[in-house]
Amino acid sequence: CDLASPDAQKTIERHLESPNLRGVRDFGQGDYLTDPAWERGYALLAQYGLVFCIDPTLETMAKARALADRNPDVVLSIDHAGYPHERTPEYFELWRRGMGIVAGAPNVICKISGLGMRDNDWTVDSWRPWVHSCLDMFGIERSFFGTNWPVDRQYSSYGDVLDAYDVLTSDLTGAEREALFSANAERIFSI
């Protein structure tokens, strides 16, 4: 759905004919997070109970937070753990700062997924600081695990990803693990 389109509401309503629609992912053009026409379309998602999924860059995390603040009734999902592009200590600190900004809005959630995209030879230990930082910033109740299938297939199996999440959450309670592996996604996306 092109949320900047004057026909955005008609497009959303047409998509709602599918009983499986749970959210919108719109890769808007340019500086769309500050475009009033695009934001009018974004605001429509609240009345339909739809989640908006975004892959913010470091440069757009503050804009995503401002968007979430202006639209508190829309759930904004930060996909792929904020899609960290580098694995250096300097980048990690910038990423943490940016993620901390968006995590400050109570209507923003974090989908922990896609961490292998920029860490193709990943290990549980290479993912650990990213996963644990997401959980620290968003809390268990606003986080959930996912995959980036079929892209993840280029560097791991589905089972490898699930096994890594299992190890990374081995110190959590059963209820917390259930929330991260299924219950939060079920609640957030009404599935």
Protein Blocks (a to p, Z undefined) as FASTA:
>chain_A
ZZkbmklmmmmmmmmmpmkbgbdcdddehjlllgmklmmmmmmmmmnopacdddddfklm
mmmmmmmmmmmmbccddehhlpaabfcfklmmmmmmmmmmmmmpmkbccddehklmmomk
gcfklmmmmmmmmmmmnommlgccddddfklmmnpcfklmmmmmmmmmmmpcfklmmmmm
mmmmmmmnoZZ
